[in-house]
Amino acid sequence: MTTRRFEGRIAVITGAHQGIGRGVAERLGSEGAHVVCLDLKSCDETVTAISRSGGTAERATMDVTDLAQWTREIARIDAAHGRVDILGNIAGVVATSADTAVDLDQAQWDRMIAHDLTSVWYGMKTVIPVMIRNKFGRVLNIASLAALRGLPNLFSYSAAKAGVTGMTRQAAVEYAGTGVTINAIAPGTINTPILKDITEEMLEQFAAAHAIKRLGTPSDIGAMAAYLCSPEADFITGMTYPVDGGWSIV
């Protein structure tokens, strides 16, 4: 029987269209949360999957790099539900061309920082006050293994994700004692549609880099997310947890 740890909770998940965002949204929804799925793309499949699992969900179109949209959407959710209990800052992008200190161009740097770092700040900026008012909140940010160790061709990506770990730690200190905890997950290579253009040989190389010799799945991240957002994690804040199949230890 599926546990219902999040019955009555309102969860806002960005990037819920696919990949890690969808994995987190579906896991929280299956455990009773009402999930607000935010994405520029349609989240209809995610909402349907949550409904099939016995949960409830809604979708809204939003650009996470736009503070005005964050402000409007969180105000709408708060007015409709009276609370936001869980924020999953999941949406993000990866490099589409050379990502080294020398070869990186300004446009790609700006895109990466906007989507993978600034958007996380916007989420916390707009949602944490609602959580503090209700004396409860769980913020989950998505960092990356690239924030914790050097990996080739990930200069702007690792800079953004390292920023996420720093903001997670700092915000946790600022709001400790308010009922709000703030943590991050640093995934290894997760098998999502973002890897669709990667060759089979490269996928095998990525899998081999993990100690357990496989790629991660969105449900692997969803499981850790559910724990960090649960009542059982009440004594944990400011931490970044690798969920990487042991890549960080080999």
Secondary structure by P-SEA (a helix, b strand, c coil): ccccccccbbbbbccccccaaaaaaaaaaaacccccccccccaaaaaaaaaaacccbbbbbbccccaaaaaaaaaaaaaacccccbbbcccccccccccccccccaaaaaaaaacccaaaaaaaaccaaaaaaaccbbbbbbbcccccccccccaaaaaaaaaaaaaaaaaaaacccccccccccccccccccccccccaaaaaaaaaaccccccccaaaaaaaaaaaacccccccccbbbbcccccccc
